[in-house]
């Protein structure tokens, strides 16, 4: 017995010392949960026989013991309440916003600290508490071990049950009409008889109808739906400036010419120049313009035009696929190099052996089609506009147009007989008499000025 009483006294002493330690360290800002857990584990191991109290040792008791008294009562006091020993808890000096900001910038754990207004201290949240707050913000249970979708556990075993849990007979009130409902029905009947409650009666259709009733009803239904807002008047632009440049002011001759024109073609505003804004007179056509505006709003019908939204991409022509266009040359086979300017015209001989080209550099060149070798070069002196071969293969000559002249060039191709015929064809003869009216001299350079068709067939006929 003495031994058991000694153990109980030791346990009471340990509890008192723990309470005193808690009161002494109540001014600390942060409580270490690990120390509390270690003390709780040691006390649970050493004092297994102590009866469990209603309060848990893991929860820290509040330092302020004023209860549910509002803190506004201590607003003008120097203390905020009383501790467990009855001593006043003085208010701490509050930092201004600048000092608190600098302190939070230097402290990396400032985001974990919150101010406890009830105990007048800063509390640092632990990682476990931060996780619980995060779970609460997401709408979850604070403890991760809690399963909200746990399987349902039936507390009764229905396998061997033969009778229901409650075998009481049905009460009599379930078979008798309700007394209170009957009273309510009587109240409704009396209210209907007195006319206090009126029902919605169906509307009686009139026996006679107006001749234009349907039209008026349809007009009422479509009222304000076909309204088209009037167009806004045109705002004044730069042409109505009160101080324009001198080149925009018409002369007196132009003003008189305006007065001779029809009123529809006459400009509505003649610009004038004023030195200042206050020297501008009143607009002389103000009443007329407003009257015409009212006439347009009253008499001119308004039409709502539907805009057709067309995709601009659909207007582009669809290009065929390159595979469908084969066979076609897709590599450069031969180049004809020699011109220094842009080539304006090319012509192929009827036999297909030679090709002639005219360029802006004032030269005419004849090339061999198969090899690309340049055989003839003529310096014309000005840009060559057009080159054409003679359609007769027996006479290999070229017609060249440069400026206002048409030139016939002998290419020098063909045998001796063909060259003799070409020389006879290109031979110029002087006229024997001026009065005959027929000239055997044909100057090709004047053909363009006379307005002849400049095809090579006509030139050949003229030479014949």
Secondary structure as UniProt FT lines:
FT   HELIX           2..24
FT   HELIX           25..27
FT   HELIX           33..46
FT   TURN            48..49
FT   HELIX           71..74
FT   TURN            75..76
FT   STRAND          79..82
FT   TURN            84..85
FT   STRAND          88..90
FT   HELIX           97..106
FT   TURN            108..109
FT   HELIX           110..112
FT   STRAND          113..116
FT   TURN            117..120
FT   STRAND          121..124
FT   HELIX           127..137
FT   TURN            138..139
FT   TURN            144..145
FT   TURN            148..149
FT   HELIX           172..174
FT   HELIX           179..194
FT   TURN            211..212
FT   HELIX           213..221
FT   TURN            222..225
FT   HELIX           238..240
FT   HELIX           246..248
FT   HELIX           252..260
FT   TURN            263..265
FT   HELIX           277..279
FT   TURN            284..285
FT   HELIX           286..299
FT   HELIX           312..315
FT   HELIX           322..325
FT   STRAND          343..348
FT   TURN            350..351
FT   STRAND          354..359
FT   TURN            360..361
FT   STRAND          363..368
FT   TURN            369..371
FT   STRAND          374..379
FT   STRAND          384..389
FT   TURN            393..394
FT   STRAND          397..402
FT   TURN            403..404
FT   STRAND          405..410
FT   HELIX           416..425
FT   HELIX           444..446
FT   HELIX           447..450
FT   HELIX           456..463
//
